[in-house]
């Protein structure tokens, strides 16, 4: 989160980084929020599928491992950075316009045996910044053609 915040500020962007967690997960997430030095906003809410779909649809980019939220975001068309370890995106998605997602795989790092932890924060932040730029450029291009 700190790396992404710093890259965004260097690019002249002010990002709001959010973790949306269930109330029972807060005790696990709170230390991450504290270590982010103010870079992360924590939202907690009781399970509500409609609220969660609405939340995902509002995001500029979702960073997530290969889990249900990845598939939900893909179905909603939300740009995403998908983190994989021991799975192939060709087997399990995300199934959406390839220009709207970036896949980062532990297997493409020097230490794939440590799983998702092998994917460096700088790599994730760079993927987010690239995706934000690319989707913004495409939106401006599409809007200009109308």
KALINSUL-V85544 format. One record per residue. N is the residue number from 1. RES is the residue in one small letter. PHI is phi in whole degrees, 0 to 359 (999 if undefined). PSI is psi as a letter, one per 40 degrees, with the letter a starting at -180 (999 if undefined). D_LAST is the distance of its C-alpha to the last C-alpha in Angstrom with 1 decimal. Layout:
((N;RES;PHI;PSI;D_LAST) (N;RES;PHI;PSI;D_LAST))
//
This chain:
((1;x;999;d;36.2) (2;x;296;d;37.8) (3;x;298;d;36.6) (4;x;296;d;33.0) (5;x;302;d;33.3) (6;x;293;d;34.8) (7;x;296;d;32.2) (8;x;295;d;29.4) (9;x;298;d;31.4) (10;x;297;d;32.0) (11;x;269;e;28.2) (12;x;78;f;27.7) (13;x;246;i;26.4) (14;x;247;h;28.2) (15;x;262;i;28.2) (16;x;253;h;29.8) (17;x;262;h;31.7) (18;x;232;h;32.8) (19;x;248;h;35.3) (20;x;254;h;35.4) (21;x;229;i;38.8) (22;x;288;i;41.2) (23;x;308;d;44.0) (24;x;293;e;46.5) (25;x;271;e;44.7) (26;x;305;d;44.7) (27;x;297;d;48.1) (28;x;274;d;46.7) (29;x;273;d;43.4) (30;x;308;d;45.0) (31;x;298;d;46.6) (32;x;295;d;43.3) (33;x;299;d;41.8) (34;x;296;d;44.8) (35;x;289;e;44.7) (36;x;284;e;41.1) (37;x;56;f;42.4) (38;x;86;e;39.9) (39;x;281;d;36.9) (40;x;244;h;36.5) (41;x;258;h;36.1) (42;x;258;h;37.9) (43;x;250;h;36.9) (44;x;228;h;39.4) (45;x;204;i;39.2) (46;x;299;i;41.0) (47;x;303;h;39.5) (48;x;204;h;36.8) (49;x;302;d;34.4) (50;x;295;d;31.8) (51;x;298;d;31.9) (52;x;294;d;31.6) (53;x;300;d;28.6) (54;x;298;d;26.9) (55;x;301;d;28.1) (56;x;300;d;26.7) (57;x;289;e;23.3) (58;x;272;e;23.1) (59;x;286;i;24.1) (60;x;283;d;22.0) (61;x;205;h;24.5) (62;x;249;h;27.7) (63;x;255;h;30.7) (64;x;205;i;33.0) (65;x;288;i;35.6) (66;x;291;g;35.4) (67;x;219;a;36.0) (68;x;306;d;34.7) (69;x;302;d;32.2) (70;x;299;d;30.6) (71;x;291;d;30.2) (72;x;296;d;29.0) (73;x;299;d;26.3) (74;x;299;d;25.2) (75;x;296;d;25.1) (76;x;274;e;22.9) (77;x;82;e;20.6) (78;x;284;h;22.0) (79;x;303;i;22.1) (80;x;210;i;25.8) (81;x;252;h;28.6) (82;x;258;h;31.2) (83;x;258;h;34.8) (84;x;235;i;37.1) (85;x;213;h;40.9) (86;x;65;e;42.8) (87;x;224;i;39.9) (88;x;252;h;37.5) (89;x;302;d;33.7) (90;x;291;d;34.0) (91;x;270;d;36.3) (92;x;220;f;34.7) (93;x;91;a;31.1) (94;x;285;i;28.8) (95;x;260;g;27.0) (96;x;196;i;23.3) (97;x;306;h;20.6) (98;x;302;d;22.8) (99;x;285;e;20.2) (100;x;252;e;20.6) (101;x;211;i;24.4) (102;x;233;h;27.3) (103;x;252;h;30.8) (104;x;241;h;33.9) (105;x;243;h;37.2) (106;x;302;d;40.7) (107;x;295;e;41.8) (108;x;265;e;40.0) (109;x;249;i;42.0) (110;x;293;e;45.6) (111;x;232;g;46.9) (112;x;298;d;45.4) (113;x;294;e;48.5) (114;x;267;e;47.6) (115;x;72;a;44.5) (116;x;301;d;41.4) (117;x;298;e;43.4) (118;x;287;e;43.1) (119;x;276;h;39.4) (120;x;295;i;39.6) (121;x;305;d;37.8) (122;x;297;d;36.4) (123;x;293;d;34.8) (124;x;295;d;33.2) (125;x;299;d;32.0) (126;x;296;d;30.6) (127;x;296;d;28.7) (128;x;297;d;27.2) (129;x;297;d;26.2) (130;x;296;d;24.7) (131;x;295;d;22.7) (132;x;300;d;21.5) (133;x;296;d;20.4) (134;x;295;d;18.8) (135;x;288;d;16.9) (136;x;293;d;15.8) (137;x;299;d;14.7) (138;x;295;d;12.7) (139;x;297;d;11.0) (140;x;294;d;10.3) (141;x;296;d;9.1) (142;x;297;d;6.9) (143;x;292;d;5.5) (144;x;292;d;5.6) (145;x;277;e;3.8) (146;x;282;999;0.0))
//
